[in-house]
Amino acid sequence: MTNVSIVRCKDYEQSNVDTAVQKALSLIGNLQDIIKPGNKVLLKVNLLDGTEPSKAVTTHPAIVKSIIELVKKVGGIPIIADSPGSFSANKNNKAIIKSGMKEIADAAGIEALQFESVNNSFVKINVPNAVHLKTMYVARLALEADVIISIPKLKTHLNTLYTGAVKNMFGVIAPKTRDIAHKLGSYKKFSNSIIDIYSAVKPHLNIMDAVIGMEGEGPHNGSPKFAGLVLASYDAVALDTVASKIIGFNPADIYTNSIADKRGLGKGDLSKIRILGETIKDVSVNFKKSAITISNIPPMLMGIYNTVRRIEPLVINDKCIKCGVCAESCPAEAIKLSPYPIINKNLCISCFCCNEMCPENAITTKKSWLLRLYGKLKGKKK
């Protein structure tokens, strides 16, 4: 049995967070079991872009601050790092600063940086038993760390339905590898590529910020949603299985859960997971899913669905500030500014990175008539 702890945390008041994080960890073990004095400990946060904590896009600094103190207490040397999805944000450490990570790092006397800011930032490695990413470029800091602690944010996701501890490791790879993963196209292939990454860089511990998560069009353009929880596990897959169940998913519909379980990389079956602390039933809260959610499509119809579906990014010019983040973030180079974004539909791969990264929520999604009809029929059945 794999252990996952669920602990209530009513807000981000530091004393409340400290109590919740310590309890979540004590229920599954001790930091001394994985961290030895002098160990370099990478705190892999979720810094999707330069956004203040109140937006619920990034890991809240109060959670990270609590973990910093616990790591230092056992003699570890913590460092906060990630590689934001918005490449323009990398030029001036905007994500590190606006997310509040720099402030807590400076106060603790540790580093907070973006992976690409160091020399030889990404290293090419081979990935045994990978399905799609046989080789990948991984952050050197992640490879050199003695211990990796993944500190994800609880969010729905327009591509993978849900994002948590496993998906959080997507941030340790270089943009060129992310591009390859996004260009794989289908939900299942993309999810398999995430598991390829997870297999190469597995965190030793996972502590989820689920105090305030994100529902709807996550991971960037959704709405903050209170869940009031902190979760912890040594198994990222098990943690995601529990967390996705808490917010109303069938965990098996989250391909990163089911694929990782089948590949022997974690427990994606609730019957094989021991829940400590609160019960799933007592803390369940229904999160609004992305409009692109396809988990209710019968498996036998998925092939037809993927052939005829059309979901496209749509620019709302009235909201657009012509910053160019969408174009810089597009792995298919399908977006040009003139002066507003123009999307080449022939090049677009429907990865929705533009939607994820737009700081003004100026790019939404447009469904085909078939999907709109399907949504109406599904609504009538309810």
C-alpha positions as CSV (number, residue, x, y, z in Angstrom):
1,M,0.0,0.0,0.0
2,T,1.1,3.5,-0.8
3,N,0.3,6.3,1.7
4,V,-1.3,9.6,0.8
5,S,-2.1,12.1,3.6
6,I,-5.0,14.6,3.4
7,V,-4.9,17.5,5.9
8,R,-7.2,20.5,6.2
9,C,-5.8,24.0,6.0
10,K,-8.3,26.8,6.2
11,D,-6.2,29.6,4.6
12,Y,-2.6,30.7,3.8
13,E,-2.0,32.2,7.2
14,Q,1.6,31.1,7.8
15,S,1.0,29.4,11.2
16,N,-2.0,27.4,9.7
17,V,0.1,26.4,6.7
18,D,3.0,25.3,8.9
19,T,0.7,23.2,11.0
20,A,-0.9,21.6,8.0
21,V,2.3,20.8,6.1
22,Q,4.0,19.4,9.2
23,K,1.0,17.1,9.9
24,A,0.7,16.0,6.3
25,L,4.4,15.0,6.4
26,S,4.3,13.3,9.8
27,L,1.4,11.1,8.6
28,I,3.6,9.6,5.8
29,G,7.0,9.6,7.4
30,N,10.0,11.8,8.3
31,L,12.1,14.1,6.1
32,Q,15.2,12.5,7.7
33,D,14.3,9.4,5.8
34,I,15.0,11.0,2.4
35,I,17.2,14.1,3.3
36,K,20.7,13.8,4.8
37,P,22.7,16.8,6.1
38,G,24.3,18.6,3.2
39,N,21.9,17.3,0.6
40,K,21.0,19.6,-2.2
41,V,17.2,19.7,-2.2
42,L,15.3,21.0,-5.2
43,L,11.9,22.5,-4.4
44,K,10.2,22.1,-7.8
45,V,7.3,24.6,-7.6
46,N,4.7,25.3,-10.2
47,L,5.6,28.7,-11.7
48,L,3.6,28.6,-14.9
49,D,4.2,32.3,-15.4
50,G,4.7,35.6,-13.6
51,T,1.4,35.8,-11.6
52,E,0.7,36.9,-8.1
53,P,-0.4,34.1,-5.7
54,S,-4.0,35.3,-5.4
55,K,-4.6,34.2,-9.0
56,A,-4.1,30.5,-7.9
57,V,-1.9,29.9,-11.0
58,T,1.3,29.2,-9.1
59,T,2.3,27.3,-5.9
60,H,1.6,29.6,-3.0
61,P,4.7,30.9,-1.3
62,A,3.4,30.2,2.2
63,I,3.5,26.4,1.4
64,V,7.0,26.7,0.0
65,K,8.2,28.7,3.0
66,S,7.0,26.1,5.4
67,I,8.8,23.4,3.4
68,I,12.0,25.4,3.3
69,E,12.2,25.6,7.1
70,L,11.6,21.9,7.5
71,V,14.3,21.0,4.9
72,K,16.8,23.3,6.6
73,K,15.9,21.8,10.0
74,V,17.1,18.4,8.9
75,G,20.3,19.8,7.4
76,G,19.2,20.0,3.7
77,I,20.2,22.9,1.4
78,P,17.0,23.9,-0.4
79,I,16.8,25.8,-3.7
80,I,13.5,26.9,-5.4
81,A,13.4,26.5,-9.2
82,D,11.2,26.0,-12.2
83,S,11.0,27.0,-15.9
84,P,7.9,29.1,-16.6
85,G,5.9,28.2,-19.7
86,S,6.0,31.8,-20.9
87,F,9.4,32.2,-22.4
88,S,9.2,36.0,-22.3
89,A,8.9,35.8,-18.5
90,N,12.4,34.2,-18.4
91,K,14.2,37.4,-19.4
92,N,13.9,39.2,-16.1
93,N,12.9,36.4,-13.6
94,K,9.4,37.9,-13.7
95,A,7.8,34.6,-12.6
96,I,10.2,34.2,-9.6
97,I,9.5,37.7,-8.4
98,K,5.7,38.1,-9.0
99,S,4.9,34.6,-7.6
100,G,6.5,35.7,-4.3
101,M,9.2,33.1,-4.4
102,K,12.1,35.5,-4.5
103,E,10.9,37.3,-1.3
104,I,10.7,34.1,0.7
105,A,14.0,32.8,-0.7
106,D,15.8,36.0,0.2
107,A,14.3,35.9,3.7
108,A,15.5,32.3,4.1
109,G,18.9,33.0,2.6
110,I,18.5,30.5,-0.2
111,E,18.3,30.7,-4.0
112,A,15.2,31.0,-6.2
113,L,15.8,30.9,-9.9
114,Q,14.7,29.7,-13.3
115,F,16.4,26.6,-14.7
116,E,17.5,28.4,-17.8
117,S,19.4,31.1,-15.8
118,V,22.4,28.9,-15.0
119,N,25.2,27.7,-17.3
120,N,24.6,24.5,-19.2
121,S,21.1,24.8,-18.1
122,F,19.7,21.7,-19.8
123,V,21.4,18.4,-20.3
124,K,20.5,15.8,-22.9
125,I,19.7,12.4,-21.5
126,N,18.5,9.0,-22.7
127,V,15.3,7.7,-21.2
128,P,15.0,3.9,-20.9
129,N,11.6,2.4,-21.6
130,A,10.2,5.8,-22.8
131,V,7.3,5.6,-25.2
132,H,7.7,8.9,-27.1
133,L,10.6,10.9,-25.6
134,K,13.5,8.5,-26.0
135,T,15.9,11.4,-25.3
136,M,15.1,14.7,-23.6
137,Y,16.8,17.8,-22.3
138,V,16.5,18.0,-18.6
139,A,17.4,20.9,-16.2
140,R,20.9,20.4,-14.9
141,L,19.8,21.5,-11.4
142,A,17.2,18.7,-11.3
143,L,19.8,16.1,-12.4
144,E,22.3,17.3,-9.8
145,A,19.9,17.5,-6.9
146,D,20.2,14.9,-4.2
147,V,16.5,15.1,-3.4
148,I,13.6,16.6,-5.4
149,I,10.4,17.7,-3.7
150,S,7.6,18.5,-6.1
151,I,5.2,21.2,-4.8
152,P,2.4,21.4,-7.3
153,K,-0.8,23.4,-7.3
154,L,-4.2,21.6,-7.5
155,K,-5.7,22.6,-10.9
156,T,-7.9,21.4,-13.7
157,H,-6.2,21.4,-17.1
158,L,-7.6,22.0,-20.6
159,N,-5.2,19.4,-22.2
160,T,-4.8,16.8,-19.5
161,L,-8.0,17.4,-17.6
162,Y,-6.1,17.6,-14.3
163,T,-2.7,18.7,-13.3
164,G,-0.8,17.9,-10.1
165,A,2.4,16.3,-8.9
166,V,3.2,14.2,-12.0
167,K,2.5,17.0,-14.5
168,N,4.5,19.4,-12.4
169,M,7.7,17.7,-13.6
170,F,7.0,18.9,-17.1
171,G,8.7,22.1,-15.9
172,V,12.1,20.4,-15.6
173,I,12.5,19.9,-19.3
174,A,13.8,22.4,-21.9
175,P,11.4,24.3,-24.2
176,K,12.6,22.2,-27.2
177,T,11.5,19.0,-25.5
178,R,8.2,20.5,-24.5
179,D,7.6,21.5,-28.1
180,I,8.1,17.8,-29.1
181,A,5.7,16.7,-26.5
182,H,3.0,19.1,-27.5
183,K,3.3,18.3,-31.2
184,L,2.4,14.7,-30.5
185,G,-1.1,15.9,-30.8
186,S,-3.5,13.5,-29.0
187,Y,-4.4,13.7,-25.3
188,K,-3.1,10.1,-24.7
189,K,0.2,10.6,-26.5
190,F,0.8,13.9,-24.7
191,S,0.0,12.2,-21.4
192,N,2.4,9.4,-22.3
193,S,5.1,11.9,-22.9
194,I,4.5,13.4,-19.5
195,I,5.0,10.0,-18.0
196,D,8.2,9.6,-20.0
197,I,9.5,12.8,-18.3
198,Y,8.3,11.6,-14.9
199,S,10.1,8.3,-15.4
200,A,13.3,10.1,-16.0
201,V,13.0,12.7,-13.2
202,K,10.9,11.2,-10.3
203,P,10.5,13.4,-7.2
204,H,11.3,11.9,-3.9
205,L,8.4,13.6,-2.1
206,N,5.3,15.5,-3.2
207,I,3.4,18.1,-1.2
208,M,0.4,19.6,-2.9
209,D,-0.9,23.1,-2.4
210,A,-4.6,22.4,-2.4
211,V,-5.7,25.2,-0.1
212,I,-7.0,27.3,-3.1
213,G,-6.9,25.4,-6.4
214,M,-8.0,26.3,-9.9
215,E,-11.2,25.1,-11.6
216,G,-12.4,25.5,-15.2
217,E,-10.0,26.6,-17.9
218,G,-6.8,25.7,-16.0
219,P,-3.9,25.7,-15.7
220,H,-3.9,29.5,-16.3
221,N,-7.2,31.0,-17.2
222,G,-9.5,29.2,-14.7
223,S,-11.0,30.5,-11.5
224,P,-9.6,30.1,-7.9
225,K,-11.5,27.5,-6.0
226,F,-11.3,26.8,-2.3
227,A,-10.5,23.2,-1.3
228,G,-8.8,23.9,2.0
229,L,-6.3,21.0,1.9
230,V,-2.6,20.0,1.9
231,L,-1.8,16.6,0.5
232,A,1.5,14.7,0.7
233,S,2.9,11.4,-0.6
234,Y,6.2,9.8,-1.7
235,D,4.3,8.6,-4.7
236,A,3.2,11.4,-7.1
237,V,0.9,9.1,-9.0
238,A,-1.0,8.1,-5.9
239,L,-1.2,11.7,-4.7
240,D,-2.7,12.7,-8.1
241,T,-5.1,9.7,-8.0
242,V,-6.4,10.9,-4.6
243,A,-6.5,14.6,-5.5
244,S,-8.3,14.1,-8.8
245,K,-10.9,12.0,-7.0
246,I,-11.4,14.8,-4.4
247,I,-12.3,17.3,-7.1
248,G,-14.8,15.1,-8.9
249,F,-12.8,13.2,-11.5
250,N,-12.8,9.4,-12.0
251,P,-9.0,9.0,-11.5
252,A,-8.9,6.4,-14.3
253,D,-10.0,9.1,-16.8
254,I,-6.8,11.1,-16.0
255,Y,-4.4,9.3,-18.4
256,T,-1.3,10.3,-16.5
257,N,-2.7,8.3,-13.6
258,S,-3.7,5.2,-15.5
259,I,-0.6,5.2,-17.8
260,A,1.8,5.6,-14.9
261,D,0.1,2.8,-13.1
262,K,0.3,0.5,-16.1
263,R,4.0,1.3,-16.5
264,G,4.7,0.5,-12.9
265,L,5.7,4.0,-11.9
266,G,3.2,4.6,-9.2
267,K,-0.2,3.6,-7.8
268,G,-3.2,4.8,-9.8
269,D,-5.7,2.5,-8.2
270,L,-7.5,3.9,-5.1
271,S,-7.9,0.4,-3.7
272,K,-4.1,0.1,-3.4
273,I,-3.7,3.5,-1.7
274,R,-3.9,4.1,2.1
275,I,-5.5,7.4,2.9
276,L,-4.3,9.0,6.1
277,G,-5.8,12.0,7.9
278,E,-9.1,13.1,6.3
279,T,-11.1,10.8,4.1
280,I,-11.8,11.6,0.5
281,K,-15.5,11.6,1.1
282,D,-15.3,14.2,3.9
283,V,-13.2,16.7,1.9
284,S,-14.6,16.2,-1.6
285,V,-15.3,19.4,-3.5
286,N,-16.6,19.6,-7.1
287,F,-14.3,21.6,-9.4
288,K,-15.7,22.9,-12.6
289,K,-13.9,21.1,-15.5
290,S,-12.5,22.6,-18.6
291,A,-14.9,23.0,-21.5
292,I,-12.6,20.7,-23.4
293,T,-12.9,17.8,-21.0
294,I,-13.4,14.6,-22.9
295,S,-13.4,12.1,-20.1
296,N,-17.1,11.2,-20.7
297,I,-16.6,10.2,-24.3
298,P,-16.9,6.3,-24.5
299,P,-13.5,4.7,-25.3
300,M,-14.9,3.0,-28.4
301,L,-15.8,6.4,-29.9
302,M,-12.6,8.2,-29.1
303,G,-11.1,7.4,-32.5
304,I,-14.0,8.9,-34.3
305,Y,-14.1,11.8,-31.9
306,N,-10.5,12.7,-32.4
307,T,-11.0,12.7,-36.2
308,V,-14.0,15.0,-36.3
309,R,-13.5,17.2,-33.3
310,R,-12.3,20.7,-33.8
311,I,-11.4,22.9,-30.9
312,E,-9.4,26.0,-31.9
313,P,-7.9,28.9,-30.0
314,L,-9.8,32.2,-30.6
315,V,-8.3,35.6,-30.0
316,I,-10.4,38.3,-28.3
317,N,-8.9,41.5,-29.6
318,D,-10.7,43.7,-27.1
319,K,-8.7,42.0,-24.3
320,C,-5.4,41.6,-26.2
321,I,-2.6,43.9,-25.2
322,K,-0.3,42.7,-28.1
323,C,2.4,41.5,-25.7
324,G,3.4,38.6,-28.0
325,V,3.5,36.0,-25.2
326,C,1.1,33.7,-27.3
327,A,3.5,33.8,-30.3
328,E,6.6,33.1,-28.1
329,S,4.8,30.3,-26.4
330,C,3.5,28.5,-29.5
331,P,5.6,25.3,-30.1
332,A,4.2,25.1,-33.7
333,E,5.1,28.8,-34.5
334,A,1.5,29.2,-35.7
335,I,0.9,32.7,-34.3
336,K,2.1,36.0,-35.8
337,L,1.3,39.5,-34.5
338,S,-0.3,41.9,-37.1
339,P,-0.8,43.8,-34.8
340,Y,-3.1,41.4,-33.0
341,P,-2.4,37.6,-33.0
342,I,-3.2,35.8,-36.2
343,I,-3.4,32.0,-35.8
344,N,-2.5,29.8,-38.8
345,K,-5.0,27.0,-38.6
346,N,-3.0,24.8,-40.9
347,L,0.0,25.0,-38.4
348,C,-2.0,25.0,-35.2
349,I,-1.7,21.7,-33.3
350,S,-4.4,22.6,-30.6
351,C,-2.0,22.4,-27.7
352,F,-3.5,25.6,-26.3
353,C,-0.2,26.9,-25.0
354,C,-1.4,30.3,-26.2
355,N,-4.5,30.0,-24.0
356,E,-2.4,28.8,-21.0
357,M,0.1,31.6,-21.2
358,C,-2.0,34.7,-22.2
359,P,-1.7,37.1,-19.2
360,E,-4.9,38.9,-20.1
361,N,-7.2,35.8,-20.8
362,A,-7.5,37.2,-24.4
363,I,-7.3,33.8,-26.0
364,T,-10.3,31.5,-25.5
365,T,-11.4,28.2,-27.2
366,K,-13.9,27.8,-30.0
367,K,-15.7,24.4,-30.4
368,S,-16.9,22.9,-33.6
369,W,-20.6,22.5,-34.1
370,L,-20.3,18.8,-33.4
371,L,-18.8,19.4,-30.0
372,R,-21.4,22.1,-29.2
373,L,-24.1,19.6,-30.1
374,Y,-22.5,16.9,-28.0
375,G,-22.4,19.3,-25.0
376,K,-26.1,20.1,-25.4
377,L,-27.1,16.5,-25.6
378,K,-25.0,15.6,-22.5
379,G,-26.6,18.5,-20.7
380,K,-30.1,17.3,-21.5
381,K,-29.4,13.8,-20.1
382,K,-28.4,15.4,-16.8
